[in-house]
Amino acid sequence: MRKYECLYIIAPEVSEEDRDAVIAKFSDFVTKNGGKVESVSKVGLKKLAYPIKFKKEGFYVLMNYEAEGNLPKDMEKLMNITESVLRSMSIAK
């Protein structure tokens, strides 16, 4: 299995309970598809360098995980269709 790091930004108007549900959704996606979540860090609400979808702030989340195959690509697809996610980026470590 390879190690990956995923940083994603959640819209600032999302409530704390919904934000935790989104974070759990992505963690569960990794584990259900044979991966292993090493850590999830809630970085917090930060100002964006430039507006994204007319938002000037976003809640940053950093997730480290191990996975095989196409899981990172599938994860990116899931993040792209999730409305509360403004932007995401995954890299192989």
C-alpha positions in Angstrom: 0.0 0.0 0.0 1.1 3.5 -0.8 0.8 6.5 1.6 -1.1 9.6 0.5 -1.9 13.0 1.9 -5.1 14.8 1.2 -5.9 18.4 2.0 -9.4 19.7 1.5 -11.3 22.9 2.2 -14.8 22.9 3.5 -17.1 25.9 3.0 -17.1 28.2 6.1 -21.0 28.3 6.4 -21.2 24.6 7.0 -22.2 23.9 10.6 -19.8 22.0 13.0 -22.0 18.9 13.0 -22.2 18.8 9.2 -18.5 19.5 8.9 -17.8 16.5 11.2 -20.1 14.4 9.0 -18.2 15.3 5.9 -14.9 14.5 7.5 -16.3 11.1 8.7 -17.7 10.5 5.2 -14.2 10.7 3.6 -12.5 8.6 6.4 -15.2 5.9 6.1 -14.7 5.9 2.3 -11.0 5.1 2.7 -11.6 2.3 5.2 -14.5 0.7 3.3 -12.4 0.5 0.2 -9.5 -1.3 1.8 -7.4 1.7 2.9 -6.2 2.8 6.4 -6.6 6.3 7.8 -3.5 7.2 9.7 -4.5 10.7 10.9 -7.1 13.4 10.3 -6.1 17.0 11.4 -8.6 19.7 11.6 -6.4 22.7 10.8 -9.3 25.2 11.2 -10.8 28.2 9.6 -8.3 30.2 7.5 -8.4 33.0 5.0 -8.1 31.8 1.4 -5.4 33.3 -0.8 -8.1 34.1 -3.4 -11.9 33.7 -3.4 -13.2 30.3 -4.3 -16.9 30.2 -5.2 -17.2 33.7 -3.8 -15.9 32.5 -0.3 -13.0 34.3 1.3 -12.5 31.7 4.1 -12.5 28.0 4.4 -12.1 25.2 7.0 -8.9 23.2 6.2 -8.7 19.4 6.9 -5.5 17.3 6.4 -5.9 13.6 6.1 -3.0 11.0 5.8 -3.9 7.5 4.7 -2.7 4.3 3.1 -4.4 2.9 0.0 -3.9 0.8 -3.1 -5.1 1.1 -6.7 -7.5 3.8 -7.8 -8.7 4.8 -4.3 -7.1 8.3 -4.5 -8.8 9.0 -7.9 -12.1 7.7 -6.6 -11.7 9.9 -3.5 -11.1 13.0 -5.7 -14.3 12.2 -7.6 -16.3 11.9 -4.4 -14.8 15.3 -3.2 -15.7 17.0 -6.5 -19.4 16.0 -6.2 -19.6 16.9 -2.5 -21.2 20.4 -2.4 -19.6 21.5 0.9 -16.0 20.9 -0.4 -14.5 24.0 -2.0 -11.2 22.5 -3.1 -9.1 19.4 -2.6 -5.7 18.1 -3.4 -4.1 14.7 -2.9 -0.5 13.7 -3.2 1.5 10.5 -2.9 4.1 10.6 -0.2 
